[in-house]
Amino acid sequence: MKRSLLSRLPPAWHSALTSAFGLVAFTLVFTSLMAFVHDITREDIRAAVEAQQMRLIDEVLPREHYDTALLQEEINAAAPAPFIGRIWRARRADQPVALVFETFADDGYGGRIKLIVALKADNTLGGVRVVSHHETPGLGDYIDPAKDRNKTTPWIAQFVGLDAGLPGERWAIHKDGGEITFHTGATISARAVTHGVGRAVAWVSARRDELFNAPANAPTSAQGQKE
């Protein structure tokens, strides 16, 4: 009986090919398994991400203020300006309630501070929250109400109700002649958040009618580049 081609190879080659075939088989099985796991967990992951997004949005715009599925009312897939992220539109009985949007400040003491802001239809702020930051613990991290020792009136609560039409120079801390208080010895963090919010609010406020009327998930004429 003729020997198989594999059996006629030198022992070293035979061993190498056997190992290679085994590795290929393992890779195929592993890849198939991972694809299967991804498919069955994809919806759970998506639901978890959406739940986290809504927890943040709830802090600047409580759900009882609107009756739409907010995350389905994302206006632009790409940010309309380098400092603007996603924008969502809230309505109640088909009437505009607020625009909720992501922005950031790059001049924090520890670098970029990510923010989420609600601008109401009457052009006042519904709220501001810090999404992430790297400010000094126990000093500049009071910008995050979870870290602020004042739980009754946290520092960031003073943005609620501010008129988006404030002159640009008023979007500053008291030390710089503006509207916003700060903690002594920790001005950099407060200054960064204030400037970041003011810049973003001015942009969104100037375009709020267009944004309220734009089709969901469709670009407006103001669309720009994502940071």
Secondary structure, 3 states (H helix, E strand, C coil): CCCCCCCCCCHHHHHHHHHHHHHHHHHHHHHHHHHHHHHHHHHHHHHHHHHHHHHHHHHHCCHHHCCCCHHHCECCCCCCCCCEEEEEEEEECCEEEEEEEEEEEEEECCEEEEEEEEEECCCEEEEEEEEECCCCCCCHHHHCCCCCCCCCCCHHHHHCCCECCCCHHHCCEHHHCCCECCECCEHHHHHHHHHHHHHHHHHHHHCHHHHHHCCCCCCCCCCCCCC
